[in-house]
Amino acid sequence: MFKKPKPKPRTAKRKQRVVEASKCRFCREKTVAVDFKDIPTLQKLVTAQGKLFSRKRSGNCAMHQRSSSIALKRARFMALMPFVG
């Protein structure tokens, strides 16, 4: 009788991805510092509870993360943003 051919071992073929370095949203717009009067932009960087997103979550670079935290504190002090929720 005929022998069944042995199945070939499966090797994982992965597609190579071209990964581009993601830039900070402020670096893409070439913004020097985050403005505390720009409330819609600050709201994108804050959770529903009013906490500032981490750098990893927001995608900001170190320089713009620091300036956004200062802008958020100024906006809170000027009563443009709430301290909590």
C-alpha positions as CSV (number, residue, x, y, z in Angstrom):
1,M,0.0,0.0,0.0
2,F,0.9,3.6,-0.3
3,K,2.4,5.5,2.6
4,K,0.9,8.7,3.7
5,P,3.2,11.6,3.3
6,K,4.4,13.1,6.6
7,P,3.0,16.5,7.3
8,K,5.5,19.3,7.1
9,P,6.3,21.1,10.3
10,R,4.6,24.4,10.4
11,T,6.8,27.4,10.7
12,A,5.4,30.6,11.8
13,K,5.7,33.1,9.0
14,R,5.4,36.6,10.3
15,K,4.9,39.7,8.2
16,Q,7.5,42.3,8.9
17,R,6.0,45.5,10.0
18,V,7.4,49.0,9.4
19,V,7.1,50.7,12.7
20,E,7.4,54.5,12.7
21,A,8.4,56.3,15.8
22,S,5.2,57.9,17.2
23,K,5.7,61.5,18.0
24,C,4.1,63.6,20.7
25,R,1.0,65.5,19.5
26,F,2.6,68.8,20.5
27,C,5.9,67.9,18.8
28,R,3.9,67.1,15.6
29,E,2.3,70.6,15.7
30,K,5.7,72.1,16.7
31,T,4.1,73.7,19.9
32,V,6.7,75.2,22.3
33,A,4.5,75.0,25.4
34,V,1.0,73.9,26.3
35,D,-1.4,76.8,26.9
36,F,-3.5,76.7,30.0
37,K,-6.3,78.6,28.2
38,D,-6.6,75.8,25.6
39,I,-9.3,73.8,27.5
40,P,-10.2,71.2,24.8
41,T,-6.6,70.1,24.5
42,L,-6.2,69.8,28.2
43,Q,-9.4,67.8,28.5
44,K,-7.9,65.2,26.2
45,L,-5.0,64.8,28.6
46,V,-7.1,64.3,31.7
47,T,-9.2,61.3,32.9
48,A,-12.9,61.5,33.9
49,Q,-11.8,61.9,37.5
50,G,-9.5,64.9,36.6
51,K,-6.2,63.1,36.8
52,L,-3.5,63.7,34.2
53,F,-2.8,60.7,31.9
54,S,0.7,59.2,32.1
55,R,3.2,59.8,29.4
56,K,2.8,56.3,28.1
57,R,-1.0,56.7,27.9
58,S,-1.1,60.2,26.5
59,G,1.8,59.8,24.2
60,N,3.5,63.0,25.2
61,C,7.3,63.5,25.3
62,A,8.9,64.4,28.6
63,M,9.1,68.1,27.9
64,H,5.5,68.5,26.8
65,Q,4.2,66.2,29.7
66,R,5.8,68.6,32.1
67,S,4.4,71.7,30.4
68,S,1.0,70.1,30.2
69,S,1.0,69.3,33.9
70,I,1.9,73.0,34.7
71,A,-0.8,74.2,32.3
72,L,-3.3,71.9,34.0
73,K,-2.4,73.3,37.4
74,R,-2.8,76.8,36.2
75,A,-6.1,76.1,34.5
76,R,-7.3,74.5,37.8
77,F,-6.2,77.6,39.8
78,M,-7.9,79.9,37.3
79,A,-11.1,77.8,37.6
80,L,-11.1,76.8,34.0
81,M,-10.7,73.1,34.8
82,P,-12.1,71.2,37.8
83,F,-9.8,69.8,40.5
84,V,-12.0,66.7,40.8
85,G,-14.4,65.0,38.4
